[in-house]
Amino acid sequence: MKMKIGIIGAGRMAQAVGRLAAKAGHQVMMSNSRGPESILDLGEAIGCSVGSIDEAAAFGEVVFAAIPLQAYHAIPVEPLFGKVVLNPQNYFPHFGRISELERGIMTTAELLAQHLPQSRIVKVLNSILVEEVVPDARPAGAPDRRALPIAGDDKDAKEIVIRLLDQIGYDVVDAGPLAEGWRFERRKPVYCVPLNKSMLEQMLSTTTRATLMPEGHWHYHRGIRG
Ligand SMILES: NC(=O)c1ccc[n+]([C@@H]2O[C@H](COP(=O)([O-])OP(=O)(O)OC[C@H]3O[C@@H](n4cnc5c(N)ncnc54)[C@H](OP(=O)(O)O)[C@@H]3O)[C@@H](O)[C@H]2O)c1
């Protein structure tokens, strides 16, 4: 089923995912903080429409919130009531410390869910380097197809996201509710490592909260790339 996908953000993740979604036949609207006239050429290149942030939020049945985590207050609340909101945001403390995340009492996805209590948040697409999003996409059944982890509290929203990821080129492993999203946040073993479904399932299940990898560990764990 073709969907309307609103994208809040027009940076690197927004462009990569917007490109794949448009290629899969979805209607995409991209937005940024500087207004649609600043991204007219980008929209043309990607094959999507452009709008204000409120317009993209209102347009999407599914909305991809691809702006820095510390800017999450810029994500409009009311236009996203009841909608599936995809949350790729990772926490980089040097852009501003957030107490709940520092203390580990909340996942990054729960932080967004607190801001959007009436939306259906799915943590997704945070655990892949942006430069790999387009080149690593594969058709269903490809032997080297990559799997990405998701987390969310709404079963139907997760089904929608699983279908969408399949259409744009990825398998999915469900890591559980939003509260379990820490399993694939920064510095966890699976973070940004290219893995297939069985590798990802296995590694997610053995990850503990205490497991912390060195920054950039994905350079050394090549996963499905051997
Ligand atoms: N880069 C990666 O490898 C990667 C991987 C996984 C997940 N992510 C996550 O994906 C998200 C986007 O990352 P990115 O690499 O695409 O960043 P990016 O290239 O820097 O793009 C950021 C976008 O956010 C917009 N923006 C910034 N502040 C804003 C605000 N206050 N209100 C509205 N829009 C704002 C910018 O719009 P303007 O042009 O108007 O400033 C820009 O379009 C981040 O949360 C990041 O953690 C990134």
The ligand as a Tripos MOL2 file, in Angstrom:
@<TRIPOS>MOLECULE
LIG
   48    52     1     0     0
SMALL
NO_CHARGES

@<TRIPOS>ATOM
      1 N1         24.0250   11.0570   10.1840 N.am      1 LIG1
      2 C1         23.9000    9.7880   10.5290 C.2       1 LIG1
      3 O1         24.7570    8.9230   10.1870 O.2       1 LIG1
      4 C2         22.6950    9.3600   11.3320 C.ar      1 LIG1
      5 C3         22.4960    7.9940   11.5260 C.ar      1 LIG1
      6 C4         21.3920    7.5690   12.2600 C.ar      1 LIG1
      7 C5         20.5290    8.5080   12.8060 C.ar      1 LIG1
      8 N2         20.7590    9.8370   12.6240 N.ar      1 LIG1
      9 C6         19.8320   10.7980   13.2430 C.3       1 LIG1
     10 O2         19.0510   11.3960   12.2190 O.3       1 LIG1
     11 C7         18.7190   12.7440   12.5920 C.3       1 LIG1
     12 C8         19.1250   13.6680   11.4360 C.3       1 LIG1
     13 O3         20.5160   13.5280   11.2290 O.3       1 LIG1
     14 P1         21.2000   14.0610    9.8920 P.3       1 LIG1
     15 O4         22.5070   13.3690    9.8000 O.co2     1 LIG1
     16 O5         20.2520   13.9980    8.7700 O.co2     1 LIG1
     17 O6         21.4510   15.5890   10.2770 O.3       1 LIG1
     18 P2         21.6840   16.8320    9.2980 P.3       1 LIG1
     19 O7         22.1880   16.3830    7.9740 O.co2     1 LIG1
     20 O8         22.4750   17.7940   10.0960 O.co2     1 LIG1
     21 O9         20.1970   17.4020    9.0800 O.3       1 LIG1
     22 C9         19.4880   17.9510   10.1450 C.3       1 LIG1
     23 C10        18.1800   18.5450    9.6400 C.3       1 LIG1
     24 O10        17.4660   18.9910   10.7820 O.3       1 LIG1
     25 C11        17.0030   20.3040   10.5470 C.3       1 LIG1
     26 N3         16.9660   21.0520   11.8150 N.ar      1 LIG1
     27 C12        17.9770   21.3000   12.6620 C.ar      1 LIG1
     28 N4         17.5470   21.9870   13.7420 N.ar      1 LIG1
     29 C13        16.2280   22.1710   13.5530 C.ar      1 LIG1
     30 C14        15.2110   22.8080   14.2990 C.ar      1 LIG1
     31 N5         15.4720   23.3970   15.4790 N.pl3     1 LIG1
     32 N6         13.9590   22.8070   13.8000 N.ar      1 LIG1
     33 C15        13.6940   22.2180   12.6220 C.ar      1 LIG1
     34 N7         14.6140   21.5920   11.8650 N.ar      1 LIG1
     35 C16        15.8600   21.5680   12.3300 C.ar      1 LIG1
     36 C17        17.9710   20.9240    9.5870 C.3       1 LIG1
     37 O11        17.2460   21.9120    8.9060 O.3       1 LIG1
     38 P3         17.8620   23.3220    8.5060 P.3       1 LIG1
     39 O12        18.5760   23.0130    7.2240 O.co2     1 LIG1
     40 O13        16.7180   24.2070    8.3560 O.co2     1 LIG1
     41 O14        18.7880   23.7270    9.6300 O.co2     1 LIG1
     42 C18        18.3380   19.7260    8.6940 C.3       1 LIG1
     43 O15        17.4050   19.6040    7.6540 O.3       1 LIG1
     44 C19        19.4710   13.0430   13.8800 C.3       1 LIG1
     45 O16        18.5890   12.9250   14.9550 O.3       1 LIG1
     46 C20        20.5360   11.9420   13.9540 C.3       1 LIG1
     47 O17        20.8640   11.5810   15.2790 O.3       1 LIG1
     48 C21        21.8050   10.2820   11.8780 C.ar      1 LIG1
@<TRIPOS>BOND
     1     1     2 1
     2     2     3 2
     3     2     4 1
     4     4     5 ar
     5     4    48 ar
     6     5     6 ar
     7     6     7 ar
     8     7     8 ar
     9     8     9 1
    10     8    48 ar
    11     9    10 1
    12     9    46 1
    13    10    11 1
    14    11    12 1
    15    11    44 1
    16    12    13 1
    17    13    14 1
    18    14    15 2
    19    14    16 1
    20    14    17 1
    21    17    18 1
    22    18    19 2
    23    18    20 1
    24    18    21 1
    25    21    22 1
    26    22    23 1
    27    23    24 1
    28    23    42 1
    29    24    25 1
    30    25    26 1
    31    25    36 1
    32    26    27 ar
    33    26    35 ar
    34    27    28 ar
    35    28    29 ar
    36    29    30 ar
    37    29    35 ar
    38    30    31 1
    39    30    32 ar
    40    32    33 ar
    41    33    34 ar
    42    34    35 ar
    43    36    37 1
    44    36    42 1
    45    37    38 1
    46    38    39 2
    47    38    40 1
    48    38    41 1
    49    42    43 1
    50    44    45 1
    51    44    46 1
    52    46    47 1
@<TRIPOS>SUBSTRUCTURE
     1 LIG1         1 GROUP 0 **** ****
